[in-house]
Amino acid sequence: MFEHASIRVSNMEKSIEFYTKLLGLKIVKRMEIAQTNAELVFLQDPEAKGATLELTFYRDQTKFFQADYEERLFDHLAFTVDSMEQTLEAMRKQNVTVTDEPYRLNPAGSLLAFVEDPDGTLLELIERPKEQPRKKR
């Protein structure tokens, strides 16, 4: 079973605020790692149904560089939202970069959009049609 994904952040508090206030995640665990002088925060949806997102802040990291999209190895993280319109409205008020405006792959499909988190990590937002539950694999 997929456990979690970890992304590096340049400002832990700013990232926590983004993921909790704008995407509704909750802090599950916060800890220090003395061996690497790092702080970890684990976030998950309030119902604990999805995988955990680990935010990692290395205090000794002096350079933080997000490659241009075409040069990245990591593509994106995806989050289900109840209302694309409300989510994007709240994000725009916080000056979040919207890289791809909402669109559908087919007329009856999910509504998709892409945004960047405070460090430029690409996030896919998915609003599923009300009659289309997430398929289990």
N, C-alpha and C positions, 0 to 999 in steps of 0.2 A: 504494500500500500504506500502511496506517495505521502511522505511525512511533512516536509516543508521546503520552501525555497528561501534563500538568503540573498539580500541585496545590501551593498554598502551604501551608507549615507554619510553626508558631510556635516549634517546638523541633526542630531537625534531628536531634539524637541520639536523642531520644525517638521520633521518627517512623521513623528507621532501625531502631531496635530493634523497633518494632511490626511493620513490614513484613518484616524479615528473620527474626525469631524466631517470629512467629505465622503468617505467610503463606509463609515459605520463600523469599522473594525474595533475590537476591544483588546486591551492589553491582557495577555494570558500570563506572561512571565517577563521579568526584567532582571538582568544579572550582569555582573562584572566578571571579566575573564582576566585575571592578573597576569597570566603567562603571555598574553598578547596585548595587554593594556587596551582592552576593548570593552565596549558595552554592547549587550545584546538585548533586544526587545522582541518578544514573540507576540504577534497579533493574529486574531482569528475573528471570523464572523460571530455575532452574538449568540447564535444557536449552535456553535461549534460543529457545523456540518462540513465545512471545507477544510482544505489544507491550511497550515500555519504559514504566515509570512514572517521571516526573521529579518529584522533590521540590524545591521552590524555597523558600529561606529568604532573605527580604530583611531585612538587618540594620537598616535605617532604618525599617522598618514598625513604628510604635508602637501601632497599633490592629489587632486581629485579631478579626473578627466573622463568625460563621457564621450566616446567616439561618435563621429557622425553616423547617422543611421545605417548607411550603406556599408560601414566598416565594423559594425558591431557583431559579436558572436551571439550575444543574448538578444532575443527579439522583444518579447513583452510578457507581462503578467496580465491575466484577465480577471475581471470582477463583474459579477451580476449586480445590476442596479434595478430598483423597482420602477423608477421614473427617469428616463434619460433626460428629459426636459428639465426637471428639478435638479438633478445632479449636475448637469452642465451649467445651469444658471448659478448654482452655489459655487462651482469651481471658477466660473468667469469672474464672479465677485471677488475671488481671492487671486485673480490674475494667473490662473493655471493655463498653461499652453495647451490649446486644443489643436492637435496635429491633423486629425481627420474628423470632419463634421459627420453627424449621424447618417447612416445609410443602411440599406438592407441588401443582402446577397440575392434574395428572391422576394417576391411580393408578400408572402406569408411568413417569412423568416424573422429572425431576431433583428432588432435594431442595434447597430454597432457604431461605436465612435472610439477614437484614440486620443489620449491626453498624455502629458508628461508629469511625473511627480516632481518634487522640488529639486531633485538632482538630475532630472532629464531621463529617468527610466520610463520607457514607454509602457503605457497601461491601456488595455482594451476594456471598454465598458460595454456590457451586453444587457439589453433589455429584452427579455424573452416575451413572446406573445402570451397573453394570460392563459390560453388553452394549450400551451406548449411547455410542459414540464421538462426539466433537464433529463436527458437520456442517461440511464445507467449503463455502464459498460461491463 
